[in-house]
Amino acid sequence: MAQNDEGKEKRKIKATGRMKEIMTSYYIDAKTAEQTGKKVAWITSGGPVEPLIAMDIIPVYPENHGAMIGSSKMGVDLCLKAEEMGYSSDLCSYARSDIGCAPVSGGPIGGLPKPDMLVCCNNICGTVLKWYEVQARYFNIPLFILDTPFTHVGFSAEAKNYVKRQILEYIGFLENATGKKFDHDRMREVGKLSLEGQRLWQAVLDMAVNRPSPLSAFDAFFHLALIVTLRGTQQTVDYYKLLLDEMQERVSQKIGAVANEQYRLLWDNLPIWYRMKWLSDKFAAENACLVADTYTTAWCGSMKYIREDDFLDTMAEGYSRIYLNIGVDQMADQVIAMAEKYAVDGIVMHSNRSCKPYSFGQYDIQRIVAEKTGIPTLMIEADMVDARNFSEGQVETRIEAFIEVLKGKRRTLEK
C-alpha cells in the first residue's frame, strides 16, 4: 500500500461503521412499524422529539431523508417530479424532494415509512408549515403544529407561556394518536438522556479546537444523524461516548482529518450534500480543514435553556431559541464566538438557494464579522439537494481565489 493510501486509511473514523449499523437498524424498525404495532411520526428537524421517544413513537425526519437523497445524487429527479406536480422550483429542495418522493416511494431507501401522524415546528422556517399540510392531506393523517415566536430580540415571559401551553397540547395530541397516557417518569429519563447526548455531541465537536483537528465539518455532517434522529435514547449516548473516545485518541496521536492542516475554516449553512466529497477533497488539497460549522452545533444550543430536573417545563424556551430563530446580530455573535473558539483563518458561507432563513442574513453577518474580526469570508452559491444550482467551475475558482487571500494574509503576518 502506498504511503498516501496508508495515511488516508489512518484518517478514517472507525466509529463510522457503528453509525451505519445503528441507522440501518433504525430505518428497518421504522419500515416494519406497522407489523410490530408501533406508531411512526414524521417530524421537522427542529421539532421536539423527546416526547415521541417517551411515547415509543418512532420519529422519522423528511429533512434527513432529503440529505440522503442529495448525497445519493437523486435530488434533481425528485425535485423535477414535484415540479411536474405543480410545485415551484423556488421552494425548498428538501420539501420538493420529499413531496416528489411520496407518490413513487422514491429515494435511496425506497421512500419513507408511512406516517401515522405529523409533527411540525416552525422554529426552523415557515416552509415546513405548508410542506407538512401537503403531506397531511396526502396521507390523510393528523398534523400537530408547534408555533414558536421569533426570538430576534429576546424571549418574553408571554412567549414562554405561549409555547409551554402548546407543549401540553402536543402531549394531548400524542395521547389521542396512541390511545395511551403520557408517562412523565419516562419523559424525565428521556430528557436526561437528551441533554447527556447533546453534551457528548458538543464535546465531540470541541475536539476540533486541537491542531490538527481530528475531525472536519464534513465528518460532523455525517455523525450528526443520531443527535437529530434518536436524541433522548441510551443508544445515542453510547455512540457519542464511543466517538468521543476515538477523537481523544486521534488527538493524542496527532491524527488530523486533513493530512497537512495549514488553514482552519468555519462553514456556515447546510452542507451541499451531493458535493460533499468533492468539496472535502478540494479544501484538503489546499491544506485547508473545515474544523467547525454553525449547522451541527445547532443541536446543542438549547442546552443552556433546558434544565435536566425539569425538561418538559423548560423545553419551550430551548426549542424556541435555536440558531435559525434568533436575530442576525445574535447569529453574527455566534459566528464570531465560534471563529475565536476554533481559531479559524477564514469562513466559508454556503448561500443556500433553498434555506432562506439560513441564507438571507449572511451578507449582513459577513459584513459584521469583517468589521469586528477582519476574518476573510468566501461565499459559495448553491443548493443543498438540487444540483442544478451548483456551478463547479465557479465554486472551484472562488475557492482557489479565497485560498490565495489566506496565503497572502499569512505572508503579511509573518513579515
C-alpha positions in Angstrom: 0.0 0.0 0.0 1.3 3.4 -0.9 2.2 5.8 1.9 -0.6 8.2 0.8 -3.1 5.4 0.9 -1.9 4.4 4.4 -2.4 8.0 5.5 -6.0 8.0 4.2 -6.7 4.7 5.9 -5.3 6.0 9.2 -7.5 9.2 9.0 -10.8 7.2 8.5 -13.0 7.4 11.6 -13.6 3.8 12.9 -16.9 4.6 14.5 -18.5 5.2 11.1 -19.3 1.5 10.7 -21.2 1.5 14.0 -23.1 4.6 12.9 -24.2 2.9 9.7 -25.4 -0.2 11.7 -27.5 2.0 14.0 -29.1 3.9 11.2 -29.8 0.8 9.2 -31.5 -0.8 12.2 -33.4 2.4 12.8 -34.8 2.5 9.3 -35.7 -1.2 9.4 -37.6 -0.6 12.6 -39.4 2.4 11.1 -40.2 0.4 7.9 -41.6 -2.5 9.8 -43.5 -0.4 12.4 -46.9 -1.5 11.0 -46.1 -5.2 11.6 -44.7 -4.6 15.1 -47.6 -2.4 16.2 -45.5 0.8 16.7 -46.5 4.3 15.5 -44.5 6.5 13.2 -44.4 10.2 13.3 -42.7 12.4 10.7 -41.2 15.4 12.5 -39.3 18.5 11.4 -35.6 18.6 12.3 -36.1 21.4 14.8 -39.1 19.8 16.4 -39.3 18.4 20.0 -38.6 14.7 19.5 -38.2 13.7 23.2 -42.0 13.3 23.8 -42.1 11.0 20.8 -39.3 8.9 22.3 -41.0 8.8 25.7 -44.2 7.5 24.0 -42.4 4.8 22.0 -43.3 6.5 18.7 -40.6 6.2 16.0 -39.6 9.6 14.8 -38.8 10.0 11.1 -37.3 13.1 9.5 -38.1 14.0 5.9 -35.2 16.5 6.1 -32.8 13.7 7.0 -34.2 11.8 4.1 -33.7 14.9 1.9 -30.0 14.8 2.9 -29.8 11.2 1.9 -31.4 12.0 -1.4 -28.9 14.7 -2.0 -26.0 12.5 -1.0 -27.2 9.8 -3.4 -27.5 12.4 -6.2 -31.2 11.7 -6.6 -32.3 15.2 -5.8 -32.7 16.6 -9.3 -35.1 13.8 -10.4 -37.3 14.0 -7.3 -37.4 17.8 -7.4 -38.4 17.6 -11.0 -41.2 15.2 -10.0 -42.5 17.7 -7.5 -42.3 20.5 -10.1 -44.3 18.3 -12.5 -46.9 18.1 -9.7 -47.2 21.9 -9.8 -44.7 22.9 -7.1 -42.4 25.8 -7.8 -38.7 25.3 -8.3 -38.2 28.2 -5.9 -39.4 26.0 -3.0 -37.0 24.3 -0.6 -35.4 21.3 -2.2 -36.0 19.2 1.0 -39.7 19.9 0.6 -39.7 19.3 -3.2 -37.7 16.0 -2.9 -40.0 14.8 -0.1 -43.2 15.7 -1.9 -41.9 14.2 -5.1 -40.8 11.1 -3.3 -44.0 10.2 -1.6 -46.2 9.1 -4.6 -43.4 7.0 -6.1 -41.7 5.6 -3.0 -38.5 7.1 -4.4 -35.1 7.9 -2.9 -32.2 5.7 -1.7 -34.3 3.6 0.7 -37.4 3.2 -1.4 -39.3 6.0 0.3 -40.0 6.7 4.0 -42.3 4.6 6.1 -45.9 5.7 6.0 -46.5 8.1 8.9 -49.4 7.8 11.4 -49.0 11.5 12.4 -47.1 14.6 11.5 -45.3 17.0 14.0 -44.2 20.3 12.6 -42.3 23.0 14.5 -41.8 26.3 12.7 -38.6 27.3 14.6 -36.5 26.5 11.6 -38.6 28.1 8.8 -42.1 28.8 7.6 -42.0 26.5 4.6 -42.4 23.4 6.9 -46.0 24.6 7.7 -47.3 24.2 4.1 -45.0 21.3 3.4 -46.5 19.3 6.3 -50.0 20.4 5.4 -49.5 19.0 1.9 -48.3 15.6 3.4 -51.1 15.6 6.0 -53.6 15.8 3.1 -51.8 13.3 1.0 -51.6 10.6 3.8 -54.9 11.7 5.4 -53.4 11.8 8.9 -53.4 14.2 11.9 -50.9 17.1 12.0 -49.7 19.0 15.1 -48.1 22.4 14.6 -45.9 23.8 17.3 -45.7 27.6 16.8 -42.6 29.3 18.2 -42.5 33.1 18.1 -39.4 34.8 16.7 -36.8 35.4 19.4 -34.9 38.1 17.5 -34.8 40.5 20.5 -35.2 38.1 23.4 -37.7 35.7 24.8 -40.5 37.2 26.9 -42.5 35.6 29.7 -45.6 35.8 27.4 -43.8 34.0 24.6 -42.5 31.3 27.0 -46.1 30.7 28.4 -47.5 30.6 24.8 -45.1 27.8 23.8 -45.5 26.0 27.2 -49.2 25.8 26.6 -48.6 24.2 23.2 -46.3 21.6 24.7 -49.2 20.5 26.9 -51.4 20.4 23.7 -48.7 18.4 22.0 -48.8 15.8 24.8 -52.6 15.6 24.4 -52.2 15.1 20.7 -49.8 12.2 21.2 -52.1 10.6 23.8 -55.0 10.8 21.3 -52.9 9.4 18.5 -51.6 6.4 20.6 -54.5 5.8 22.9 -52.3 5.8 26.0 -51.4 8.2 28.7 -48.2 10.2 28.7 -45.6 8.7 31.1 -44.0 11.6 32.9 -41.4 9.4 34.6 -40.3 8.1 31.3 -40.2 11.6 29.9 -37.8 12.6 32.7 -35.5 9.7 31.8 -35.6 10.7 28.1 -34.9 14.4 29.0 -31.8 13.4 30.9 -30.5 11.2 28.1 -31.3 14.0 25.6 -29.1 16.5 27.4 -26.4 14.0 28.0 -26.3 13.2 24.3 -26.1 16.9 23.5 -23.3 17.4 25.9 -21.4 14.5 24.4 -22.0 15.7 20.9 -20.7 19.2 21.8 -17.6 17.5 23.4 -17.0 15.7 20.1 -17.2 18.9 18.1 -15.0 20.6 20.6 -12.2 18.2 19.8 -11.7 20.3 16.7 -10.0 23.1 18.8 -6.9 20.9 18.6 -4.3 21.2 15.9 -4.5 19.2 13.8 -8.3 18.8 14.1 -9.2 15.1 14.5 -12.4 15.7 12.5 -13.7 18.1 9.9 -17.1 19.6 9.4 -17.7 17.0 6.7 -17.2 14.3 9.3 -19.6 16.2 11.6 -22.3 16.4 8.9 -22.3 12.5 8.8 -22.1 11.8 12.6 -24.8 14.4 13.4 -27.5 11.9 12.4 -28.1 10.4 15.9 -28.4 13.6 17.8 -31.1 14.7 15.4 -32.9 11.4 14.9 -32.6 9.5 18.2 -32.0 12.3 20.7 -33.1 11.1 24.1 -32.0 7.5 23.8 -29.3 5.5 25.5 -28.1 4.3 22.1 -27.2 7.9 21.1 -25.4 8.5 24.4 -23.4 5.3 24.0 -22.5 6.1 20.4 -21.2 9.6 21.2 -19.1 8.2 24.1 -17.5 5.8 21.6 -16.9 8.6 19.0 -15.5 11.0 21.7 -13.1 8.3 22.9 -11.9 7.9 19.3 -11.5 11.6 18.8 -9.4 11.9 22.0 -7.2 9.0 20.8 -6.8 10.8 17.5 -5.8 14.0 19.3 -3.2 12.1 21.4 -1.7 10.5 18.2 -2.0 13.8 16.3 -4.1 12.2 13.6 -5.8 15.1 11.6 -8.8 15.0 9.4 -6.6 16.8 6.8 -3.1 15.4 6.2 -1.2 18.8 6.3 -3.6 21.2 8.1 -2.4 24.8 7.5 -5.7 26.7 7.2 -8.6 26.3 9.6 -12.0 27.3 8.3 -15.6 27.6 9.6 -18.6 26.5 7.5 -21.9 28.3 7.7 -25.3 26.9 6.5 -26.3 23.4 5.5 -24.0 21.1 3.6 -24.1 20.8 -0.2 -24.9 17.1 0.1 -24.3 16.0 -3.5 -20.8 17.6 -3.5 -19.5 16.6 0.0 -16.6 14.5 -1.2 -15.6 16.9 -4.0 -15.6 19.9 -1.6 -13.8 17.9 1.1 -11.1 16.8 -1.4 -10.9 20.4 -2.8 -10.2 22.0 0.5 -7.9 19.2 1.7 -5.8 19.7 -1.5 -5.3 23.2 -0.4 -4.3 22.0 3.2 -7.5 23.6 4.5 -9.6 21.9 7.1 -13.2 23.0 7.8 -12.9 22.5 11.6 -16.3 23.6 12.6 -19.7 24.7 11.3 -22.9 26.5 12.5 -25.1 23.7 11.3 -24.1 20.7 13.5 -23.8 22.9 16.6 -27.4 23.9 16.4 -28.5 20.7 18.2 -26.5 21.7 21.3 -27.7 25.3 21.5 -30.8 24.6 23.6 -28.7 23.1 26.5 -28.3 26.4 28.2 -32.0 27.0 28.4 -33.2 23.5 29.4 -33.0 22.1 33.0 -32.3 18.5 33.4 -34.5 18.3 36.5 -37.5 19.9 34.7 -37.0 19.1 31.0 -40.7 19.3 30.0 -41.3 22.7 31.6 -38.1 24.3 30.2 -38.1 22.8 26.7 -40.4 25.6 25.5 -37.5 28.1 25.7 -34.9 25.6 24.5 -36.8 24.8 21.3 -37.7 28.5 20.6 -34.2 30.0 20.9 -32.4 27.9 18.3 -29.9 29.3 15.8 -32.4 29.8 12.9 -35.0 31.6 15.2 -32.7 34.3 16.5 -31.7 37.7 15.1 -28.9 38.4 12.6 -26.9 40.2 15.2 -27.1 37.2 17.5 -26.1 34.9 14.6 -23.1 37.1 13.9 -22.1 37.0 17.5 -22.3 33.2 17.5 -20.2 33.0 14.3 -17.6 35.3 15.8 -17.5 33.3 19.0 -17.0 30.1 17.0 -14.3 31.7 14.9 -12.4 32.6 18.0 -13.0 29.3 19.8 -11.7 27.2 16.9 -9.1 29.8 15.8 -10.1 29.9 12.2 -8.3 31.7 9.4 -11.4 32.1 7.2 -15.2 31.5 7.0 -17.0 29.7 4.1 -20.6 30.6 3.7 -23.0 28.5 1.6 -25.6 30.9 0.2 -28.2 28.2 0.0 -31.0 28.8 -2.5 -33.3 26.5 -0.6 -32.9 27.6 3.0 -34.0 31.2 3.1 -33.9 31.7 6.9 -30.3 30.5 7.0 -29.2 32.5 3.9 -31.0 35.8 4.0 -28.8 37.4 6.7 -25.5 36.0 5.5 -24.3 39.2 3.8 -25.0 41.2 6.9 -23.2 38.5 9.0 -20.3 38.7 6.6 -20.1 42.4 7.0 -20.3 42.3 10.8 -17.7 39.6 11.0 -15.3 41.5 8.7 -15.8 44.8 10.7 -15.2 43.1 14.1 -12.6 40.5 13.2 -11.1 41.1 9.8 -11.5 37.4 9.0 -11.9 36.7 5.3 -15.1 35.1 4.0 -15.9 33.0 1.0 -19.5 33.0 -0.3 -20.5 29.9 -2.3 -23.9 30.0 -4.1 -25.5 26.6 -4.4 -28.4 24.4 -3.1 -28.3 21.6 -0.5 -30.1 19.0 -2.7 -30.8 20.4 -6.2 -27.6 20.1 -8.2 -29.0 22.3 -10.9 -28.0 25.2 -8.8 -24.3 24.3 -8.5 -21.6 25.5 -10.8 -18.4 23.5 -10.3 -16.2 25.9 -12.3 -17.5 29.0 -10.4 -17.1 27.3 -7.0 -13.6 26.0 -7.8 -12.5 29.4 -8.9 -13.8 31.1 -5.8 -12.2 28.5 -3.5 -8.8 28.9 -5.2 -9.0 32.8 -5.0 -10.0 32.5 -1.4 -7.0 30.3 -0.5 -4.8 32.9 -2.2 -6.3 35.6 0.1 -5.5 33.4 3.1 -1.9 32.8 1.9 -1.4 36.5 1.3 -2.7 37.3 4.7 -0.4 34.8 6.3 2.6 36.1 4.4 1.8 39.6 5.7 1.5 38.5 9.3 4.8 36.5 9.0 6.8 39.6 7.9 
